[in-house]
């Protein structure tokens, strides 16, 4: 067995990470040889990224919402057979030249699409061409999906049959976008239609079930059911009147019932009297079928006479006895019982005559043949999907490689698929923003990235809402607080209102680390002063309230005059001791400084600053060097396989600080600027007073000691010692 020769790879290093470089088609064709330990990621989600979801779904063959190396390699293998030169993928774009297609079936499908769109002779097919399936199939009778529409048939009767069946069975959407009919629903309809027809035939053959025929008996049954309750009510009242003639006046409407009706305009079929009996109640009184009947029921009684009484009893009857009514119900009872066995089918909504017409016309055979002809082209038209797949891969596949196998788009500042836009907030723009589904869950892992994270709620006027996390990599965090608002622009250029709702704090820059100790001390002092001032204000308010309550009593009973103030010697001694200690420390410091040469003093001051700031700067430096994009992406469903570092230079490129445009002019005349105070004068006076106090309290009393230390006495000459 011949062993496949190893491919020579080239890697590039950016941000401290080695990544494979795609130079030509050979790199793509041999990607399966590249050790997956060298891939930047091993899985990425198909949603929540700036990548065409349709293309992602074509690659995600197991439909689990994630793309993995085997699926990517399988897609690349498919491209090898579809294109003459797989290196064309590196060109990108949303068009494919027909001459570049290697697969004959895909080429035929592309030519068929262009022909359907009226572009016969075109040499290029675009994503727009393959995306509009309605246009592609709108002018074709057959499109290979096994679904026919009314216009598929050439015969008017078959067109109407297809339309009728779609109307009762429901449509199946054709590739043209129009409602259609497939073989399953066609066979279901005619099965139901035959069942309905057979059921009706059994009733028609048995005259005890349908004494007037199916249609006539159906009409008679409906007429009887329409008045059944009212006729039973009428004869029931008449029997009660026969039982006791005193009940007759009560069983008929009273005068007040008519008074309520006459207050309104009355029509000949007034519904206001529909609740009254059908006719006047009397013992053994037959029911008149016309004339002196309740006007609201006159029409229903006329239909009863025509549809049931005349054909089932005797023609010309003008009234109906209770015996006649019982006989009428008996003759229709078998039909009503048989009707309960009527098949509950969708086909029945067309009516039995139309159903039998469709069965006899042979519509089932005609439509089935149309569906067969349509399915015969399934193979050809299925290539349309392959054509769309090829065009989408041409547009997106190389982009996927640059965001999966390597992170060239991210480190090349071209916008990675996981970057969802730019956040403008706190006088800077943050370019590393990622959409998140659950900020709380995301932060549990993302904090390991060592980056400063600001989770934001996004909202638009059209009701759109989502959440994202912004990574701040330059500037400071003094004004980044929960609740601050900004503006977010997504990759499509749409603007969103952004509000910080959660912060994961980490160092942003070494500059921030330098000033951090001083800012902390400043905030501590400000907080203490604010607390002390608040406490003093509260105490003052309490004293004022207490004094206000006791004003009257103090006026009535004035207190004795206070004793003269006496100065406590102990207090004076304590104050003197504190001042002496403080001034002594200052004097010692000043003496040590003055003991040095003039050129050494600036270095001493710088050393003091570094002594204070260096620990904070060192901690910031260590954390910034370890900043890693991996945990942020892993928390979003990725499987990062390498250290995606964000070192100091690259981190600064992900957050832009404000800069005036080149050549811009700035006027310094600010009419609302605060008036400058002579702080330098105040500071100079304080320094002079402090130095004077140190001189007289420390230096002058110890001048002989200082002189001895600064100017030691020279040793005596040797000859003087001998003498």
Steps between C-alpha positions, in 0.01 A plus 500: 500500500638838400515737794360847439786752485508747785407855418732790577318749719578860579405663828474861603542635852278776632420595856744233620302221327617278209225446242489323166498713185282425197699590192345305213279208401759248617458620858125445474529159335737375771320647799414148615875446561529792740511380860183622666706597803616791284147616417383809687160354581335159496135606504293813443126572526295557186296777661600814689789565260543724197484210256224417250275251685397329174864427416561385857204260478639353176828420679333385825389163360392351834285809572619538860563874464882466503770469236789261571817406307354181340207699358729772371730243336199322346380828353845563359502151346168581330649820360789301348253318276289805424770747391783455257724712722405500871734797536219709351348496849777734615371759253170529686209688349145383437538390136633186332600482134348205315841417355634440854240227581639147473186298584286449187173471697565822690590671173175379341306623801664842479419526130138398567466767770635769270266384223199514733601855594527604136881516511581240238859545389620651829846387609468585871244396762455705818358448846207722406423267209485185713329655805176607332333162454166666427646664190685186399191280502224752426499436125548122507220238488717239670773557756582157638349535848203266447252783554269632225309825494180579313692651209700180459196347329415603146135389519251735668320212672825372650595852610167533681538155650845587641363828640202325662712229659751756633207693644374209710824311574726799562798611287856372472733788410658452160857609423346789312352621828141427389252262669519153347395138527720194553429130450428433867218753522367404158462135600356596840234715336381233258503235773271720708292586192443133418409423860242780496356390168468137612323605820254713304436215253395266782244754619366563154449128443296458822171694468425450869800721569435756228126492417534819296840421361822619658460866412125520572523310827790719609283807437202354684714410800641850515151655485374278784805571718453875451157500673530186713523673839223755428252241360559270798443799726174585321348152530619473860312819588189373320504174702531699820203717397299182431589370842363812674325778312607743773856472368416638155516870592832444675648304207426783256692830501374768738418856406819632656706277267350681203543843660876446519505408130281788377735760648734429207469490125375154404604316184299220344754255637553683827751314717345668803217238485714200406484373858119494498306184404457412129123557515215558747484227761175302539407146597567248217569789261688397179796713397414730211775498238417847371279794586452542873855401596780682678647731230852426617450131405282535189790441261625190683147351503465568127829314435375214723183477290686498168796278589344250742120513553395496134740228373488279813133540609226648283518782253289805575499467878453840671535376856688235689360284777712354773457158339621637166801654670591169666469317165717759332779458756480122474546503122813712530647327810682225304656760272622704798651188659673409174636856465696457821716245316597752229880501456660813645722587206645822362374398156140531623534880511492503119156338502410152377417605140843666449677209669332248267577722202872501586499121544335441164712758312827311551658803668699275731677332209565828320647676805707196599659506153590868543665421833693211338629732226606752764688240704679379188697825508589467869865417436550795271327751720668369815820628347363849563574443869854391413544815290388716792734310732793562267429872470463535876826316560667732250382795708555371855727194519835678495365743758419201721855367465641839607286486814529130580833353397674832566387837632638703211191721482518580870872576520488667159236746629257392225219413738472144628171312484470520879524882500147638483571873475648807671402662831544876547509585869710706742688696236631191316390232255522133590540271197504162675132440575333158508132412513405294807182318595543487879743759651498335842591158366749651255684694772565188710755386241587822317658661808793261455597699190654768724335776296273784605150393394188716484173312439240721332128485427424607142167636380357659186193709435352220287487275807822309436682388816818301560806493724871520431834529678758767415871449576675825599872484423620862528433808713382476860195380688428806716169577329398148396216429739179298487220707351712709261355537152664490160425420137574168331531452124463144370673362193202599283535864610187505716520705820389367841463661841757339731491496881765339721331244726797298634877554527786253545786726612861438399790733412460681170847657458833550682425871510193422705718288733740794557228735620297234678655543852456875497142473375423247769641724771317797353170309492561377856560855624198630309283224644619566854449875463155442356407264785635741763318794340177302485535402866572858601204624297270246663626597846451869419145438383424312820641781710298759307183296552572457870580868543182597318295294745674646805500866393197587705626323812842667468334841483295429812784337692826645372806288588775640722787669317772255392824501696799664337697273269808354649787367301584145594879461522471131414316580180762757403773246572332237282452745214863607530617139497304423182627810324856432611483139377350603166743782445783274611409243236475770236831641618668163483372449147603851390841462670560171317402662171718807562791275587499372143639666195265712295503261204402205722173656622293437178608134500394467863154638418463267202607211722233588754236508227612163367508358851133587532384415145729217395311216680173605339666541161664158530170330583333675206785397270478136605123487448513684168762258366269208584191653333343222294203500265444126549279501813280774352433291189475171691225655710317570172508140383830493314773243561819706486798276438786751536600798711332794331707767670416868515841646588556867573560627143216299349269581792548872443390453139164354613395816685533840334552811714393844371741691276454828319500460121830580324523869424219593738518838673390560858404829661598526865263791569240343728242755621382258770837385630549513874697795628858407577600527863858582607557149636872538440500796741313302767734204463807725511380665821430164664843369401674818627317485833578131539868546417525797736345302782733208433800734495426665834363196680733231370793626295609802710496325841707216347722709279823384669408133455402555135821694437702215651324245277512706182852649551712265714821641657810416297755278681809672647825484301745224586775737615254668738430161661873439546541828679 
